[in-house]
Amino acid sequence: MLRTTASLRHELAKATLRNSSTRSNVVRCLGSQCLHRKHQHRPVLHKSTSLAAQPWHQSIRYYADYPNHVKVALPALSPTMETGTIISWQKKEGDKLNEGDLLAEIETDKATMGFETPEEGYLAKIIVPAAQSGDRVYASPLARRLAAEQGLSLQGLKGSGLFGSITSKDLANAVSVGAPAVGAPGVGVASPIATAGGQDIPISSIRGVIAKRLLESKQTIPHYYLTIEVKMDEALAMREQFNKILEKEKVKLSVNDLIIKGMAMACRKVPEGNSAWLGDKIRQYDHVDVSVAVSTDNGLITPIVFGADVKGIAQISNDVKSLAAKAREGKLQPHEFQGGTITVSNLGMFGIKNFSAIINPPQSIILAVGTTETRLVPADNEKGFTTARYMSVTASCDHRTVDGAVGAQWLTAFRNFMENPTTMLL
């Protein structure tokens, strides 16, 4: 609840022109002392016609209710956000606020984000505190991660943060998961770990929304899958050459950077793959924004490389590194992960040969990338064989927007760009 500076000055100016008595059970206005002036004096006219200065004492103004204010509603920080959890308040009641000040930290369905003050004023009242009584535990993201890693329970732990939120330094008093509480009847009782056989992990709002959206995608989108193998020798050779050129600039291209560029160029060649199902219409985009799946401690998030079809591979590489770092730190801004026209998910670094990914609605295609393997290939030479490096990719397509033949054309175009990577630069 914010009281703007302009409204405050207006009300205080009117207060000086009115006389009113103190009412019982009143709330003192937060800005009532703004008119106090220690060194102000009023001139008083005496019979001698001389002027004498007399100190001016400002009487205290009381209100039976809050003066005019603006109630700040919780903003939608992501397109799929239905609810949000206030992790901590960064300001206290009565604090002066400037436009752009960090007001609170809010956990959305995507990440923990900072909410900035929309305009200057004073924080008159916090209606929804960061910590409330109930089963839900309010703790900082770092405290939650450390507790999960150390097997500590946050239930019943008293926090030292703002409004009782649990911080990392409070974990010293935490009890291990499954350990009996101090003073609880536990004599002769079997070990909770032995009887329970595991532990229950509370569902965060981010994990809950991920589960909801993935289930909705599988239940409502008619998926089909196309797999193809891509010969990567030319692409890897070009990557090695570029990395040598960019070594002085400390830029190192990854295979994923080439894949993002190849996907963007395939979308330019087969625009039906760069589309979205919007219920009553199909939208074909005239730009290619590639969502890149990034795994974080809080769950999966897909930051976006905007305009990948018109960017160079080095610029794509810089964007991906910056976005991935911000995603893992929980510092992504809404515009950095909202939208996207096509998605890539790469598990090749884990040695996964191939897999099928779930479409990110309302997009039409998500490309699942596996690892690159060296194989023996028959050849007309003295040995009778040669070696080549192949990568397996699987495209999950929405049959409502991309027919099977169109999906095959898109995947073939992607393979051609990857096997002849110089064509991506034309």
NORVENPE-V630986 format. One record per residue. N is the residue number from 1. PHI is phi as a letter, one per 30 degrees, with the letter a starting at -180 (999 if undefined). D_CENTER is the distance of its C-alpha to the mean C-alpha in Angstrom with 2 decimals. Layout:
n | phi | d_center
N | PHI | D_CENTER
N | PHI | D_CENTER
//
This chain:
n | phi | d_center
1 | 999 | 24.78
2 | c | 25.61
3 | c | 29.08
4 | d | 29.24
5 | d | 31.64
6 | d | 33.77
7 | d | 34.27
8 | d | 35.14
9 | d | 37.78
10 | d | 39.26
11 | d | 39.70
12 | d | 41.21
13 | d | 43.61
14 | d | 44.84
15 | d | 45.23
16 | d | 47.80
17 | c | 50.00
18 | b | 50.21
19 | c | 51.91
20 | b | 50.59
21 | c | 51.31
22 | d | 48.94
23 | c | 47.85
24 | d | 47.33
25 | h | 44.01
26 | c | 42.13
27 | c | 38.83
28 | d | 39.16
29 | d | 37.25
30 | d | 34.68
31 | c | 36.06
32 | d | 39.76
33 | c | 40.60
34 | d | 39.31
35 | c | 42.91
36 | d | 44.50
37 | b | 46.42
38 | d | 48.36
39 | c | 50.71
40 | d | 51.27
41 | b | 54.85
42 | c | 56.68
43 | d | 60.20
44 | c | 62.97
45 | c | 66.32
46 | c | 69.46
47 | d | 73.06
48 | d | 73.86
49 | i | 71.52
50 | c | 69.64
51 | c | 65.90
52 | b | 64.34
53 | d | 60.73
54 | b | 59.35
55 | e | 55.92
56 | c | 53.57
57 | c | 51.87
58 | d | 48.81
59 | d | 48.95
60 | d | 45.85
61 | c | 44.40
62 | c | 43.16
63 | b | 41.28
64 | d | 41.39
65 | a | 37.83
66 | d | 34.79
67 | d | 35.62
68 | e | 33.85
69 | b | 30.10
70 | c | 26.86
71 | d | 24.72
72 | d | 21.02
73 | d | 19.23
74 | d | 15.67
75 | d | 13.90
76 | d | 11.99
77 | d | 8.52
78 | a | 8.11
79 | d | 11.42
80 | c | 11.55
81 | d | 10.76
82 | c | 14.16
83 | b | 13.88
84 | b | 11.91
85 | c | 13.10
86 | d | 14.14
87 | d | 13.86
88 | a | 16.14
89 | c | 18.08
90 | c | 18.67
91 | b | 21.79
92 | c | 24.88
93 | e | 27.16
94 | j | 29.49
95 | d | 27.37
96 | d | 27.69
97 | c | 24.55
98 | c | 24.20
99 | e | 22.05
100 | j | 18.74
101 | d | 19.06
102 | d | 16.13
103 | c | 17.05
104 | a | 14.69
105 | c | 11.57
106 | b | 9.97
107 | c | 8.37
108 | c | 7.04
109 | d | 7.52
110 | c | 4.19
111 | a | 3.15
112 | d | 5.87
113 | b | 6.29
114 | d | 9.85
115 | c | 12.06
116 | c | 14.98
117 | d | 18.54
118 | d | 19.58
119 | a | 23.18
120 | d | 25.61
121 | l | 27.49
122 | b | 27.81
123 | d | 25.82
124 | d | 28.56
125 | a | 27.13
126 | c | 24.09
127 | d | 24.39
128 | c | 21.59
129 | d | 21.66
130 | d | 18.97
131 | b | 21.47
132 | b | 23.82
133 | d | 26.58
134 | k | 25.97
135 | d | 24.74
136 | d | 21.09
137 | c | 20.45
138 | c | 18.30
139 | b | 17.31
140 | d | 15.06
141 | e | 12.55
142 | d | 15.27
143 | d | 17.99
144 | d | 16.57
145 | d | 16.27
146 | d | 19.73
147 | d | 21.24
148 | d | 20.24
149 | d | 21.69
150 | c | 24.82
151 | i | 25.41
152 | c | 25.42
153 | c | 25.26
154 | c | 23.54
155 | d | 25.72
156 | i | 28.22
157 | d | 26.96
158 | d | 27.45
159 | c | 24.69
160 | c | 25.54
161 | d | 22.37
162 | d | 22.17
163 | h | 23.57
164 | i | 24.04
165 | d | 20.57
166 | d | 21.09
167 | c | 20.46
168 | d | 21.21
169 | d | 24.80
170 | d | 25.50
171 | d | 25.29
172 | d | 28.88
173 | c | 30.13
174 | d | 28.09
175 | c | 30.11
176 | d | 29.62
177 | d | 28.54
178 | j | 31.84
179 | d | 33.94
180 | d | 36.16
181 | d | 35.59
182 | d | 38.14
183 | i | 41.16
184 | d | 40.25
185 | d | 43.17
186 | b | 42.69
187 | d | 46.17
188 | i | 47.17
189 | c | 43.85
190 | d | 42.44
191 | d | 39.25
192 | e | 36.16
193 | d | 34.62
194 | d | 37.79
195 | d | 37.93
196 | d | 34.29
197 | i | 33.63
198 | l | 29.92
199 | b | 27.21
200 | c | 24.93
201 | c | 21.22
202 | e | 19.43
203 | d | 16.78
204 | d | 13.39
205 | d | 11.77
206 | d | 9.10
207 | d | 12.26
208 | d | 14.24
209 | d | 12.37
210 | e | 12.37
211 | d | 16.04
212 | d | 16.79
213 | d | 15.59
214 | d | 17.30
215 | d | 20.37
216 | d | 20.51
217 | d | 20.34
218 | d | 23.17
219 | d | 25.21
220 | c | 25.13
221 | c | 24.89
222 | d | 28.12
223 | d | 26.94
224 | b | 29.42
225 | b | 29.21
226 | b | 30.88
227 | c | 31.34
228 | b | 32.92
229 | c | 33.78
230 | c | 33.28
231 | d | 35.66
232 | c | 33.65
233 | e | 36.53
234 | d | 36.42
235 | d | 32.66
236 | d | 32.76
237 | d | 35.78
238 | d | 34.15
239 | d | 31.08
240 | d | 33.51
241 | d | 35.43
242 | d | 32.47
243 | d | 31.22
244 | d | 34.72
245 | d | 34.71
246 | c | 31.33
247 | d | 32.18
248 | d | 33.23
249 | d | 29.96
250 | h | 28.12
251 | c | 26.24
252 | b | 26.17
253 | d | 25.38
254 | c | 24.18
255 | d | 25.33
256 | d | 21.87
257 | d | 22.14
258 | d | 25.44
259 | d | 24.13
260 | d | 21.46
261 | d | 24.33
262 | d | 26.66
263 | d | 24.41
264 | d | 24.07
265 | d | 27.85
266 | d | 28.57
267 | d | 26.69
268 | d | 28.94
269 | d | 31.96
270 | b | 31.11
271 | d | 29.05
272 | d | 29.19
273 | d | 26.56
274 | c | 24.16
275 | b | 24.19
276 | b | 22.55
277 | d | 24.22
278 | c | 23.98
279 | i | 26.55
280 | c | 29.51
281 | a | 28.95
282 | c | 27.63
283 | c | 25.79
284 | c | 26.49
285 | d | 24.30
286 | c | 26.11
287 | b | 23.28
288 | c | 21.41
289 | c | 17.63
290 | c | 16.86
291 | d | 13.62
292 | c | 13.61
293 | d | 12.73
294 | b | 11.35
295 | d | 12.00
296 | b | 10.31
297 | d | 11.89
298 | c | 9.68
299 | k | 10.18
300 | d | 9.91
301 | b | 7.32
302 | b | 9.17
303 | d | 8.80
304 | c | 11.95
305 | c | 15.24
306 | d | 16.81
307 | h | 20.58
308 | d | 21.14
309 | d | 24.63
310 | c | 25.76
311 | c | 24.19
312 | d | 26.12
313 | d | 25.19
314 | d | 24.88
315 | d | 22.38
316 | d | 20.32
317 | d | 20.55
318 | d | 19.36
319 | d | 16.33
320 | d | 15.35
321 | d | 15.95
322 | d | 14.00
323 | d | 10.83
324 | d | 11.28
325 | d | 11.89
326 | d | 8.89
327 | d | 6.71
328 | d | 9.22
329 | d | 9.25
330 | i | 5.74
331 | c | 6.57
332 | d | 5.03
333 | d | 6.47
334 | e | 6.62
335 | d | 9.71
336 | d | 8.56
337 | b | 7.32
338 | c | 9.46
339 | j | 12.95
340 | j | 14.69
341 | c | 18.30
342 | a | 18.70
343 | b | 16.92
344 | b | 18.13
345 | b | 17.83
346 | c | 20.00
347 | c | 21.51
348 | d | 24.61
349 | d | 23.98
350 | c | 24.56
351 | i | 27.88
352 | d | 26.97
353 | d | 29.57
354 | a | 28.08
355 | a | 25.83
356 | c | 24.73
357 | c | 21.11
358 | c | 19.94
359 | d | 19.39
360 | c | 16.05
361 | d | 17.50
362 | c | 18.85
363 | d | 19.33
364 | c | 22.71
365 | b | 22.42
366 | b | 20.39
367 | c | 22.22
368 | c | 22.49
369 | c | 23.90
370 | c | 26.25
371 | d | 28.07
372 | c | 30.93
373 | c | 34.39
374 | c | 37.78
375 | b | 40.53
376 | d | 44.24
377 | b | 45.25
378 | e | 48.91
379 | b | 50.38
380 | c | 53.80
381 | b | 54.55
382 | d | 56.68
383 | d | 54.21
384 | i | 53.50
385 | a | 49.74
386 | b | 46.87
387 | c | 43.27
388 | b | 40.14
389 | c | 36.38
390 | b | 34.62
391 | b | 31.03
392 | c | 30.36
393 | b | 27.71
394 | b | 27.17
395 | c | 25.93
396 | c | 24.81
397 | b | 25.93
398 | d | 26.00
399 | d | 29.76
400 | d | 29.48
401 | c | 28.51
402 | b | 29.64
403 | d | 33.07
404 | e | 34.07
405 | d | 36.11
406 | d | 33.38
407 | d | 30.89
408 | d | 33.61
409 | d | 34.19
410 | d | 30.55
411 | d | 30.47
412 | d | 33.84
413 | d | 32.75
414 | d | 29.83
415 | d | 32.36
416 | d | 34.80
417 | d | 32.37
418 | d | 31.41
419 | d | 35.08
420 | b | 36.14
421 | d | 33.24
422 | d | 35.32
423 | d | 35.28
424 | d | 31.58
425 | c | 32.69
426 | d | 35.33
//
